[in-house]
Amino acid sequence: MKTNESLKLIGDKAFLDKIYQFSYRRCSTSYEAEDLCSDIILAVISAVHKQERIENFHAFVWTVARRVYADFCENRTKLRQVYSEDTLNFELSEKENGIDRLIEETSDRETLKRIFAEIAFLAKAYREVMVLYYLDEMKIKEISEKLNISETTVKQRLFFARNTVRKEVEVMSERNLSLKPVSLAFIGTGNPSGNDPRTKAERILSQNLVYACKDKAKSAGELSDELCVPMPYIEDELDIQLKGENGSYGLLRKMGDKYISNVIIVEDSEFNEAGNIYTKHLNELCEKLKNHLQSHCEEFLNFPYLSRQTDLRFILWTLISESVWHLKERADEILETAYSKEVKQPQRKFTTVGVAIPCGASYSARFYGCDGNETHDFCGYSYVFIRNIYGKRMDRHFYCGQTITNDEKLRLTLKAIGGMNINSLDKTQREIAAKAIECGFLRKNGEFLEPRIVAIEQKDWENFRNLLLGYYESIEDIAKEIANELHAYMVSHIQKHLLNEYKSYNLLVSGINLLHDLIEKCIAENLLTEPQQKIGPEGVLLVVEK
C-alpha cells in the first residue's frame, strides 16, 4: 500500500474509533485515553511518512501503537494539564473506572461498541473543539481564531466535553442503550413539484426521531439520550428533518432550541379508532346511495358523455371517491363553523399523518387512493385531465406528477373520441390500440375504436359532479354527527400545536378505510361493477376541452 493510501485510511472514522478503543482499554480515565489516542495517531502519521510502501497497514499501525503505549506507561505520572491558564486550571481525576475493568474482562463486541459510542454523544460545539485540539493539534489560540470564539470559551468547551465523556462512560452500565424503534407509515399527499418531506424519512433513525418529538419539544441532547444515538447523527438528522425535501418545510419544526413534530403523529390503534367514526355509518351511507341511484338512474344514463355509457354501476366508479370527499368536506365546514373559526390554517400544499406501527411491520389500512394529472394543448385539446382510483381491486394507470403526454394509449384514446376507423391505423398504432383495449381505455365497436372509460367535456364537469347532489343532501345529518364526534376525538388525541391541521387529519381519517369499505359494500349490493382485472377502466375519468 502506498503512503498516500495509508494516510487516507488514518482519516477514516472506523480507524479512529479503533485507535481510541485500543487507548481506552489501557487507561484508567477518558482523559488518559484521549492523550494516548492523540499520541498514537501522531506517531502513525509520522511513521507512515517515513515509509515508501506498507505491505500490511493494520499490522504496521498496531506495532506503532504498542510502542507508543510502552512509552506512555513510562511517563504515566507526567500527565499533561490541558487547562493551566489563569482561572481555568482544570484537571480530570484519575478515579478508577469500573468500565475499564468491564472492557478488560469482556470480549463482547456489542458491549465495547456501546461504550465507545458515548464519545460521539457530544454536542457539535464541544465535539468540534475536541477534534481541533486532539486530532488537528491546534493550539487554544488557533482554535479561538478559527471558530471566532474567545480562548476562555475554547477551554470551557474542552473541559465540559472531557467531563461529559468521562461521566457518560461511568454511568453507561446504568443506561438502557438498546433502541426500541417504531416505523412510521406516512399517509397523505405530497406535492409533485418536489415538496414531499416524507422522502427524507425513509430510515429508521429518521422516523424514530420524528416520533420522539410528536408530543413534546426536545433538545438535540434529550433526543440523543432518549434514542441512545450519538449526538453527531442526531444533529445531522435534525437538520435534514427541518429542511425536508427542498428546504421549505420538513417533518420537524424548531421551537427555540428544541424540536417538535411538524406533522400529526398518531398510534396505529388511535388512527383506526378515528376512522371508525366514519366507517360505523357505512350501512346507512350505502342505503342512501342506493336510494338515490334508483331514483336518478335516467339522469346518470342520459348525461352527455363523450364515450358511450350504458351501465350505471360503471359510471358510479368515477364518482365513488367524490361521495367520500363530500362527506369529509361537510365535516370540515361544520368543524370550522362550530369549533375553529379563529384557527389559522397551515399555508402549504402538503397533507400527511404519520402512523406509528411496530418496527418492520406493514401498515394494514384498507386504502383507496385517487391520483389525477392534467396537461394543455395535447392531441387537439386545449385542456386534458385524467384521474384514476386504485386500491385492493385495481392498480393505477397514472400517478401524481406523471407526464401523461408520454402515454401513447392515452394519446390514442383522445383521438378515438367520436370514433376512429381501425383500418386507418398503421402497424405501430394497432399495437398501441391492442394495449389500450387490454387495459380498458378503448373498446371495439364494429370497425371503429371508441373510449371505454368515462369521458366528458370540461364545461359539463360540475354538472357531472352534481349527479350526486340529492345523495349529499340526504347525508347531512351523518356529516354533523361525524364532525362533532371527530372534534372530541381530535382534542384528546392530536398534539395541541397541530390542532390547526384538523382538515388534513380529517381528510386522511375519512379516506383511510371508508372508501375501501364503501366500494366493497357497493359491489356486494350490485351498485358497482366488479373489476375483472387489476388494470382496467373502472374509476378512470377523462375530462377534455376543445
C-alpha positions, 0 to 999 in steps of 0.5 A: 500500500502506498503512503498516500493510501495509508494516510487516507485510511488514518482519516477514516472514522472506523480507524479512529474509533479503533485507535481510541478503543485500543487507548481506552482499554489501557487507561484508567480515565477518558482523559488518559485515553484521549492523550494516548489516542492523540499520541498514537495517531501522531506517531502513525502519521509520522511513521507512515511518512517515513515509509515508501510502501506498507505491505500490511497497514493494520499490522504496521499501525498496531506495532506503532501503537504498542510502542507508543503505549510502552512509552506512555506507561513510562511517563504515566505520572507526567500527565499533561494539564490541558487547562493551566491558564489563569482561572481555568486550571482544570484537571480530570481525576484519575478515579478508577473506572469500573468500565475499564475493568468491564472492557478488560474482562469482556470480549463482547463486541456489542458491549465495547461498541456501546461504550465507545459510542458515548464519545460521539454523544457530544454536542457539535460545539464541544465535539468540534473543539475536541477534534481541533485540539486532539486530532488537528493539534491546534493550539487554544489560540488557533482554535479561538481564531478559527471558530471566532470564539474567545480562548476562555470559551475554547477551554470551557468547551474542552473541559465540559466535553472531557467531563461529559465523556468521562461521566457518560462512560461511568454511568453507561452500565446504568443506561438502557442503550438498546433502541426500541424503534417504531416505523412510521407509515406516512399517509397523505399527499405530497406535492409533485413539484418536489415538496414531499418531506416524507422522502427524507424519512425513509430510515429508521433513525429518521422516523424514530426521531420524528416520533420522539418529538410528536408530543413534546419539544426536545433538545438535540441532547434529550433526543440523543439520550432518549434514542441512545444515538450519538449526538453527531447523527442526531444533529445531522438528522435534525437538520435534514428533518427541518429542511425536508425535501427542498428546504421549505418545510420538513417533518420537524419544526424548531421551537427555540432550541428544541424540536417538535413534530411538524406533522400529526403523529398518531398510534396505529390503534388511535388512527383506526379508532378515528376512522371508525367514526366514519366507517360505523355509518357505512350501512346507512351511507350505502342505503342512501346511495342506493336510494338515490341511484334508483331514483336518478338512474335516467339522469346518470344514463342520459348525461352527455358523455363523450364515450358511450355509457350504458351501465350505471354501476360503471359510471358510479366508479368515477364518482365513488371517491367524490361521495367520500370527499363530500362527506369529509368536506361537510365535516370540515365546514361544520368543524370550522363553523362550530369549533375553529373559526379563529384557527389559522390554517397551515399555508402549504400544499402538503397533507400527511399523518404519520402512523406509528406501527411496530418496527418492520411491520406493514401498515394494514389500512384498507386504502383507496387512493385517487391520483389525477394529472392534467396537461394543455394543448395535447392531441387537439385539446386545449385542456386534458385531465385524467384521474384514476382510483386504485386500491385492493381491486385495481392498480393505477394507470397514472400517478401524481406528477406523471407526464401523461403526454408520454402515454401513447394509449392515452394519446390514442384514446383522445383521438378515438373520441367520436370514433376512429376507423381501425383500418386507418391505423398503421402497424405501430398504432394497432399495437398501441390500440391492442394495449389500450383495449387490454387495459380498458381505455378503448373498446371495439365497436364494429370497425371503429375504436371508441373510449371505454372509460368515462369521458366528458367535456370540461364545461359539463364537469360540475354538472357531472359532479352534481349527479350526486347532489340529492345523495349529499343532501340526504347525508347531512345529518351523518356529516354533523354527527361525524364532525362533532364526534371527530372534534372530541376525538381530535382534542384528546388525541392530536398534539395541541400545536397541530390542532390547526391541521384538523382538515388534513387529519380529517381528510386522511381519517375519512379516506383511510378505510371508508372508501375501501369499505364503501366500494366493497359494500357497493359491489356486494349490493350490485351498485358497482361493477366488479373489476375483472382485472387489476388494470382496467377502466373502472374509476378512470375519468377523462375530462377534455376541452376543445 
